[in-house]
C-alpha cells in the first residue's frame, strides 16, 4: 500500500478523532487542525490534561478517559512522548495513529505498526486531507 492509499484509507475510515496535545490558543497548529477536521465532518475529541475544554468541547486528560474509542488519534506532542501515547492508544484499542508533521518517533511508529495499527508519521493531516480533496480523491465534507 503506497502512502496515499494508506492516508486515504485512514481518512475514509475515521469519523471520531482524538487530538492529543491540543491547545486552546488561537493560531496553534493543534487547534487549527482540530477546527479543520471538525469543519470537514469529523467528531473531534480534545485530549490535554491541562485543559477542561477547547472551543466549548469538553477536554479529556487522556485517551482512557474518552467516552468512546476514537477511530483515529492525531498526536501533537514532542517526539519523546510519542511511545507513551501509542502505548495508551494500544491499551484503548484505537486502530489508527497519526503522528503530526514535524514529529518523528521511530520507536512510536514501530510500536504502532507492531500492534497492527495503521500509522502515518511526520505529515499534516489537514494538509493531506485538503490535498486529496482538491485532487478529487476524497469527497468534500470528509
C-alpha positions in Angstrom: 0.0 0.0 0.0 1.6 3.3 -1.0 1.4 6.3 1.3 -1.5 8.0 -0.4 -3.5 4.7 -0.2 -2.8 4.4 3.5 -3.7 8.1 4.1 -7.0 7.7 2.1 -7.8 4.6 4.0 -7.3 6.3 7.3 -9.3 9.4 6.4 -12.2 7.4 4.9 -12.5 5.0 7.8 -12.2 7.6 10.6 -15.1 9.5 11.9 -14.1 10.1 15.6 -10.7 11.7 16.1 -8.9 12.3 19.4 -6.4 15.2 19.2 -3.8 14.5 21.8 -1.8 17.6 22.9 -4.5 20.0 21.7 -4.1 23.7 22.6 -6.8 26.2 23.3 -4.7 29.1 21.9 -5.7 30.6 18.6 -3.0 30.1 15.9 -1.6 26.9 17.4 -1.4 24.1 14.8 -3.2 21.6 17.0 -6.3 23.9 17.4 -6.2 24.9 13.7 -6.1 21.2 12.6 -8.8 20.2 15.1 -11.0 23.0 13.8 -10.4 22.0 10.2 -11.2 18.4 11.0 -14.4 19.4 12.7 -15.4 21.6 9.8 -14.9 18.6 7.5 -17.3 16.2 9.3 -15.0 14.6 11.9 -16.1 14.4 15.5 -13.1 15.8 17.4 -12.3 14.7 21.0 -9.8 17.1 22.6 -7.2 15.4 24.9 -5.0 17.5 27.2 -4.7 17.1 31.0 -4.2 20.8 31.5 -7.4 22.0 29.9 -11.1 21.5 30.8 -12.5 22.4 27.4 -11.4 23.6 24.0 -13.9 25.7 21.9 -16.7 24.7 24.2 -16.0 21.0 23.8 -15.0 19.1 27.0 -11.3 18.2 27.1 -10.2 14.8 28.5 -7.0 14.2 30.4 -6.0 11.1 28.4 -7.3 8.5 25.9 -8.7 6.2 28.6 -11.0 9.0 29.8 -12.7 9.4 26.5 -16.4 8.5 26.4 -15.8 6.4 23.2 -12.9 4.7 21.5 -11.8 7.0 18.7 -11.2 5.8 15.2 -8.0 7.8 15.0 -5.6 9.5 17.3 -3.8 12.6 16.0 -0.7 13.3 18.1 0.7 16.8 18.8 3.3 16.0 21.4 7.1 16.1 21.4 8.8 13.0 20.0 9.8 11.7 23.4 6.2 11.5 24.4 5.0 9.5 21.3 5.7 6.0 22.6 3.6 6.6 25.8 0.7 8.0 23.7 1.0 5.0 21.3 1.0 2.6 24.3 -2.2 4.3 25.6 -3.7 4.0 22.1 -2.9 0.3 22.0 -4.4 -0.2 25.5 -7.6 1.5 24.5 -7.9 -0.4 21.2 -7.5 2.6 18.9 -7.0 1.3 15.3 -5.2 4.3 13.8 -2.5 6.7 14.8 -1.4 9.9 13.0 1.9 11.5 14.3 1.7 15.1 13.1 4.1 16.9 10.8 7.4 17.7 12.3 7.3 15.0 14.9 9.4 11.8 14.4 9.5 8.9 16.8 10.8 5.7 15.1 10.0 3.9 18.4 6.4 5.1 18.5 6.0 4.3 14.8 7.3 0.8 15.2 5.2 0.2 18.3 2.0 1.2 16.4 2.9 -0.9 13.4 3.7 -4.0 15.5 0.4 -3.5 17.3 -1.4 -3.7 14.0 -2.4 -0.1 13.8 -2.5 2.0 10.6 0.1 4.7 11.2 1.3 7.9 9.5 4.2 9.9 10.8 5.6 13.4 10.0 2.7 14.5 7.8 0.0 17.1 8.5 -3.5 15.5 8.4 -5.0 18.8 7.4 -2.7 19.3 4.5 -3.1 15.7 3.4 -6.9 15.9 3.6 -7.0 19.2 1.8 -4.7 17.9 -1.0 -6.6 14.7 -1.5 -9.9 16.6 -1.6 -8.5 19.0 -4.1 -7.3 16.1 -6.3 -10.8 14.7 -6.2 -9.7 11.6 -4.3 -11.7 12.4 -1.2 -15.3 13.6 -1.2 -15.9 17.1 0.1 -17.0 17.1 3.7 -14.9 14.0 4.5 
